[in-house]
Amino acid sequence: MNFKLRLPCVAVFGLFACALARGDEVDDYVRAEMSKRHIPGAAVLVVRDGRVLKREAYGLANVELNVPAGEETLFQVASLTKAFTAVAVLSLAEEGKFSLDERVRRILPQLPASWGAVTVRQLLSHTSGLPDVSVSEATDEVIAETRPEALRKLARMPFKSRPGAKWSYNETGYVLLGMIIERVSGFGFEEFMARRFFRPLGMTRTVFGDDRAVVPGRASMYTRYVRQTDDGPTPDGLWTHRNLYPAYTYMGAGLNTTVVDLAKWDAALSEGRLLKPASLAEMWRPVRLNDGKVFRLEKTLGYGLGWEIYERPGHRAVGHSGSDAVSYMRFPDDRLSVAVLTNCQGADPDSLVFGVAALYVPALGRD
């Protein structure tokens, strides 16, 4: 699923002193960074106080065919999907279907008895200690192409750590969360997300599917990562890239959306139409491990329930990135939301989000 956490590059943000950025400042910044980072296509969304201040597309959705990116271009959001899944899980918890601290086997009794101590909260926060269905964080490779086969293999694998003892990014947890959603709702995961969220919100373009699926209007994916060949590393350049996710892992990746639809999702979150304030606070609270310590990935960066959390006093940020290509951040203290969707793995999208945010709130550019 290619999840990579990157702290924002903030050295140049102090150059922008105006709290309310002009549109051309954002355009100039994004285009300059795209040129510097060799990003083919991108779309940017900025929302403040419920008003869309910027929604713009840049560059090419497909390099080979010279197709321009537009506001309705679909981008693969990869691990950002987890933030959507987390909202779904907490919405069902609000309905009393289960509690976040409920043992997963009480909902899914077919799971191995040895998994009996794992809770829903631990699945969401990557603290379950379960063996990982993903072979490597650096690739999309999984241990099996079907869920039954994957569960059989996982049952024979040892725990990575005691549940709740450590934080370790884990795709198995989100596979199980998808199964929980299906069990308590009576619908397949994709249908549940469409019925509960996408259709009511008018997110008509948002759909699941990896690069094997035919998704009209979707940007082609590229990568800046250097490739290893028999003759050694290739020269740095732009390469085509395929995100391949079996359907049973779509709840951890696999979502495609546009900045238009993302604005609708953001508004619904802000207006309390998706979750109650108490659930949002729970979702955006950094996880505590069994020893009582709040887990930190780095400096002010922690992880909540399906969301990354930057705990900077007065300028907190919550969101998620995906495939080192897309990032969506909400800045609750500043009533600001910023998303940068690109079709380039290696774009370092978190730094782009913070760069755009700093054009509106200069303090967001300081580490």
Phi, psi and omega in degrees: 000354171057041177283126178225129177266128179228133174284148183295141173277115192240004188300325186264356190292336181295348179292340185258111188257346185278125183290332178246102185289142168282153182303324183288336175295317178296314179302314182297316181296311184296314181296321179296318180290324177297318178295316181295321185264000179058047179270122182295309185219153180202159172222140185236139176232132174229124179233132175223133181053036177080003181248132178286114179268332182208131173211104190215147175244152185220150170072210189246133172283330177219120184286315185300321183259002178058044181267121181289150173280147178225175180298333181265006177292132176276136175240143174286127184258358172050235188290348171300338176306327182301326179294324176292316179298321179299318177299319179298315181297314181292330177294323178288325176295322176300328180280358179083015180293329177191170174253158180295334181262013177286144177292133185299325182291343175289334178266323181238076185295347180283351180289158181303143180301329181293347179268011190297336183273350185286136181251165177299318179303319181292326175297315182295324188261006180062037178239018183288333185076003182293153172299150189262131176293339178275132181289321183208142176295340184274351182226174176267004186293135177239167187284344180201154182272347178235155182293315179303317180294320179297317180295323177297317180292318180298324181297336181266356183263148181284158173296149174280329178197168177294139181307128179086355185275327184219161173258130177207121183305130195212118180281335180302320181303321182281332170299315180292324176298322175298320178295322178296314179302316180295319183294313187276338181266333183083006179239155171298157185304310182298319180292321178299314181297322179293315181291316186282323190236298194296313181292311179300328181274356181074025178277070191288343183263341186289130185204155176268153176153134177270196184287353174277341180275147174272110182239100182302136176080011181270140176292143173288152184257141180228168178220148174259354182294136178292134181267143178263127178238178178299334181266007181108186181297143176280160174299151179300135181187189178255131183231151172291152184216145178237126171269117183241107181238120172302147185302331182287353177253007184300335181287346175258344178199191171093355180273144175237133179209175181241166176291333176295311179291324180295326176297323178292319177297315181298318179297318180295322175297313183296325184271003178075020181274349180254315181218154174286157180306322180295323179290320176299316179298320178295317182293326185259022176259128180302140184290142172256136178276177183301331181278003177089353182278141175283127182286136176235128174287317178191132178047248183268003185266122176232192181221135178256234178253087180081006181227141169284150182224119173262112184263077176254122185308124178081350182216049181297150177226140177226141180173205179198154173246174179206127174056023183053033182229329183228154176206142177225121181231138171250137179245084189303320182294333182256003179053043186230142173230138180223134173231139172233115179251125177234168175249036183224111173292128185103010181285344186055062190292332178301317180294327176294318178299312180293328176296316177294316181300323182292340175289338179258322178229095186307328181297338180288348179268001180256134181284000000 
